[in-house]
Amino acid sequence: MHELRHLYGAGILLFYYAKWPILLGWPLLRFYLDYPDNWIIDGLWVWCLILVLKDLYVWIVLKRSYCDKGRCTEKENER
């Protein structure tokens, strides 16, 4: 069970730091540098796209709903 937590943590770090290079780099490699088709990397690219869309949703939509309730101004007033 302890090893699974290490794998989970390594996966989180991998996708946290590598999602943008994979998302932008794989299409460049495939279409401009003529890399061969690889279904595993294609699946990894789709997963990175889902993670980026989730991050944008959290950053834009949930932050807006959080700030609409007046909680953002309360934090600024406390400083």
N, C-alpha and C positions, 0 to 999 in steps of 0.2 A: 504494500500500500504506500509505503514511503517513497518508492521509486516512481510510482504514478504521479505523486505530487511534484516530483522533480521534472518529469516529462511535461506535466501540465504547465508548470512555471516556465520551462524552456519554450514551450509553444506560444505562451502569451508574449514572452519577450521577442521571439522570432517574428510574430505577426505584428507586434507593436512597432518594431523598427524596420521591418522589411516589406510592409504592405505597399508603401508608395513606390519604392524601386521596382518591385515586382509588377505593380499595376501599370507603371509607365514604361518600364524597360522591356517587358515581354512582347508587347506589340511592335516596339521598335526592332527588336531582334528578329521577330518573325517576318515582318513585312519589308523592312529595309535592308537587313543583313542576311536574309534568306535562310534562317535557321529552320531545321526540319520540324514538322508537326510533332507535338508530344502531348498526349492526352492528360498526363499527370500534371504537367505545368499549366495546361489549360484549366484544369480543375482548381489548381492553386490560384490562378489568376482570377477565376470567378469568385473564389472565397475571399480574396483580397478586395475585390470590387464590393462584395457584400459588407465587409468590415468598414470600408471607406464610406459607403452610403449610410451605414449605421452611425458612424462618427459624425457625419454631416447632419443627420437627423437630430442627434443628441445636441450638437452644437447650435443648430439654428432653431429647431422647433421647441425642444424642451427648455432651452435657455430663455426663449421668448415667453413661454408660458410661465416660467419661474419668475421672470422680471415683471410680467403683467400683474402679478399678485402683490407687487410692491416690496418684494424681499430684496431686490437689488439695491434700492435706495436706502434700506435699513442698514445694510453692510457699509455703505459709503458714509452714512451719518455716524457710525460707531468709530470710525477712524479719526 
